[in-house]
Amino acid sequence: MRRSLGGVARILLCGSCLLGALPGFQLAGAHAQQSPAAPGTRARVDELLARGIESREAGRDAEALERYRQASALEPDNARVLAHLGATYQALGRWVAAHTYLSRALAQRDDAYIERHRGELEEALATVGEHIGFLEVYGAPDGAEALINGQLVAKLPMAEPIPVIVGSYQLEIRLGGHYALGRPITVAQRALTREEVVLAPQGPRLAGLESGARPASEGAGAERREDTGGARWLPWALGGLSAAAAVTAVVAWERREYYAERWNDDTACLGVGVSREELCGDELEHGQQAETVLWVSGVAAGVFAAGAVMTAILGSDDEPEQVSFRCSLGVGAAHCSGHF
């Protein structure tokens, strides 16, 4: 995913030769208007920035990134550190992180270093923006978790939209004591994708079935009548779960193909002195996750379909046995147990 160096990324390699270069100034000359720091800390930050620039000049962007991260741990709001992190993440094709750090750097309007290079930074942010869209999830209840492809990204209510790499995803909303919600979404370039969600609370009847508890006032006859009614809807519920799992499998297959194509793109994932894993490790990880979701969802779809057929057959008996069933379904995973 390595792009040709341009904007801030190219300037990073110019060192102190060009007056307008983003990291090209002598490192000691950009401390104006930054919060005070201990002399030892500031000297260590300057050293890490200098070593990071040397690594970038040698084409070792991943190594430079580690230097800048160490500097950020010492001074999280250092304007130069933020700018270098954003530009390096851009060079590595890590678009969300690049957007985050470049935006934070540009937000420091009282910093002389940022103001001198605002044009270059804004140009870099515009380039990153071509790969980014925004997602806003709103609704109820508060505290519900929003996950994208199984990874937690926010909780409701969201303070503001979050940046997401352009593409298709599986959105899941979940909260204990409520039915989970899942749907495929697509995040478009420079666009805001808004998703409204409302989770329904689980009723006492479902809670009783999941815990195995039964009202003490009910006799064996009433218990049998309740189970008989459950047997009638159970095939339909399992059929619905089978369809949902099949849809998830299709979405996972599309995502796997997408990341596999990006992983195998030599123009984006090969560079001098940098391995494919360093440049496109995220693509490999996401592709493997999608493949796992594909297999789990496919198996779940078959299991649910078989369960629907079996329960439909058992439900046709005149005196059905007690039916107890429990299922939980998440993105790429399903867990079921029951007694027929």
N, C-alpha and C positions, 0 to 999 in steps of 0.2 A: 504494500500500500504506500510505498515511499514515492513522494512527488518530487519534481524538480525544484531545487531551492529557488524561492522567489520571495519578494517582499522582505519581511523580517528574517525569514530563514536564510536568505542569501546574505543579508547584512550581518548576521551572526558570524559569518566566516571572514569578514573583512578586517577584524581586529581593530587596532587603533589607527589604521591607515586612513579611514574615511571619517570625516567629522560628522557626517549624518548617519553613521552606522549605529544600529540599536545597541549592541553590546560592545561596540568598537572603541568607546572612550576608555581612557585610563580609569580603572575601577575605582580609584580613590576620588574621582571627581564627580560622583553622582550621589552624594550623601545629603544634599540639601533637602531640608524640610521633612526628613524622615524621623521617626520617633527615636529618641536617644537610646543607645545601647552601650553595654560595657565594652571598653576598648578591645578586650580579648575576643568578645563575640563578634564585633565588627571586623576585626582582622581575620577571624576564621571564615566569616562569610565572604570576604574579599578573596581569600585564598581558594575557597570552593568555586566561586564564580570564575576565577582565572583558570582553574583546572578544568572546569566544565567547558569553557571556550576552547581550550586546547584540544579537548576530546572531540568537540564538534568540528574543529578545523581538520582533524585527522579522520573524520567520517564516522566516529564512534558515538552516534547520537544516544544510544541506550546508556552508555557509560556517562555521558554528559548529563543525562536526565537524573541519574543517581546522585551526581554532585549537586545539582540544583535542588533536589529533594532534601538533601542534608542541609543545605543553606536555608531552605524554607522552614525546616524544623527549628532552626535557631532564630530566624526572624521571619515569621509567617507573613508580615505585611510589608516586607521590603519590596519597593517598587521594581528594582532591577531584577530581583529573584523572580517575581511574578511574570515579568516580561520574558525572561529567559525560559521559564517553564512553559509559558504559552507557545513561544516560538518552537521550542524543541518538541513539544507534543504535536504541533502542527507538522513538523518535518517527519515525525513517526506515523502520521496518519491517525493519531488518537484525537478525534475531532471534538468529542464532548469535553475532555480535559483541556484541550487547547482553547475552546470557547470559554470555559470557566476561568482560566488564568488570564487570558487576554482581556476579558471583561473586567476582572478584578483590577488588573493593571490600569486600564483606561479609566476606571472609576476614581483613581487617585489624582484628582484634578489639581490639587495643591502641591504636587510633586514636580520639581523642576525637570528631573530626568524624563518623566513621562511626557510632560508638555513639550519638550524638545523633540520627542520622537512620536508624537501622537499620530502624525500622518502615516508612518510606517506601521504602527500598531493597528490603526483602523483598517489599513489595507489588508493586513494579515487576518484580522477578525472577519472581514468581508469574504476572504477566501475560505476560511473555515466555515462560515455561514452557508456556503454552497452544499455542505454535507450534513447540515443540522436542521431539524425541525423541532417543534415544541409540543409538549403534551400536557394537558390540564385535565385532571379527573376531579369531578365535583359531585356532591350528592350526600348520601347518608348511609350509615351512621358515622359520627365522628370516631376516629381511632381505627377505622378500617384500613387495612394494608393494601397498597397497590403494588402489584408485581408485574414485571415484564419478562416473559420467557422464564418465569420462576425466580427472578431476582427482585428483591424488594427495592423500590425506587422512591416511595413516598408513603405518607399516611394522610388520611383525610382529617380535617380540611387541608388542602395544599395552599401554602402561602403564595405561591406563584407557579407558573408553568415551568416545567423542567426541560432542559435540552436533551434531545434523543437523536441518534444517528438515523438518517433517512432509511426507511425500510418497513417491512411488515413484521408484526409481533403478535404474541398471544398475551392479552391483558387479563389478569386475574385480580379480583377484589375479594378479600376474605376478612372475617372477624369471628371470634369464638361466639357460639350461640346463634349464629346466623347462617343462612344458606350462602355458599360461595357463588360468585358470578364470574364467568369467563367468556371472552369474546376475542376474535381476531381484530386487530387494528392496523392501520397504515399511517405512517408519519411521513408527510410530504416535505419537500425542500422549502425552507424559510416560511413554513406555514404552521399555524396553531391547530392542533387536533384536540377537540374537546369531547370528553366522554362523560355522560351523566350516569350515575349508578345509584341504586337504592337496594340495599340488602334486606331481605325479609327475615324476621326472627324465626327461629325454629319453635314450633308449638310444643305444648306439653306432651301430646301424643307421640311425636317423634322422639322427644327426650326419653319417654318411658320405654319405647321400643329399643333405643340405643343402650339403655342401662339394664334392660331385661326386667324392669319393675312392672307390676300389674296392680291395679286398684284392689284393695283387700275386700271390697264389697262385692266384687264380681265372682260368680261361681263358675264351675267348669263349663256349664252350658253357654253362659255369656262369653267366656273366653274363647270357646270354639267358634261362636258366631262371629266374633271380631276377627279371628284368624281367617275365617272363610272369606270375609269381605276383603281382607288384605290380599288374599291370593288372587282376587280378581284384578286388582290394579297393579300387582307386582310385575307381570309380564310387560305391561306398558312402560313402567318405570325403567325396567332393565333394557327394553328396546330403545328408550330415549337415551340412556347412558351409553349404549352401544353406538348410536348415531353420533353423540357428542365426542366419544373417543375416536371415531373414524374421522370426524372433521379435524380434530387435533392432530391426528396422524398425517393428514394431507398437508396441513399448515407446516408441520415439522419437516416434512419431506421437501417442501418448497424452500424453507429456510436452510436446510442442509445443502441443497443444490446451490443456493445463493452464496453461502460461505465457502463451499468447495471451489466454486468458480473463482472467487477472490483469492483463495489460498493458492490456487494453481496459476495465477496470473504472474508470470515472471517479470513483467514490466513494472509491477507494483511491489512485488515481494522479494526481489533480489537486488542487492546492492554491493558495492565494493566494500569488503571488510565487515559486512553485516550479514548475519544468517537470516534465512527465511523466517525462523521462529522469532527472532528479535523484531522483525518488521511486521509480521502478520500473525503473531501468536494469538491475538484476539480472535482472528478469523478461524483458526484451528480449534480453539476452545469452544467458540459458539457453534461451529459445525459439529463437533463431537456431542455437545449438549443437545442439539437438534436431532442428531441420529438416535440418541438415547430416548428422547421424547417420542420419536417415530416408532421405535420398537415397542416401548411400553404401551403407547396408545393403541398400536395395532393389536397387540395381545389382549389389551383390555376390551377392545371392540369385539373381538371374537368371544371372549369369556362372557361378556354381557349378552351377546346375541344367543349363545348357548343357554345361558340362564333364563332368558326370556322364553325360549322354546320349552325348556324343562318345566318351568313354573306354570306355563300355559297348560301343559299336559297334566301336571299334578293337580292343578286347580279344577280340572273337570271331574274329579272324584266326588262321589256323593257325600262322603264323610272325610274331608281332608284332615290331614294331621296338622298339628300346630305349626304355624309358619313364623319364623323369626328371621329377620334379615337386616343387615347393617352395611352401609356403604359410605365411603368418603372418596371424593374425586378431586384431584388437583391437576395442575398443568403437568402432563406427562406421567402421572402416577394415579393408580386406583387401588383401593384396598377394600375388599368385601369379605364378609363372613355371614353364614346363615345356617339355618336348620330347616329342613322341609319334611 
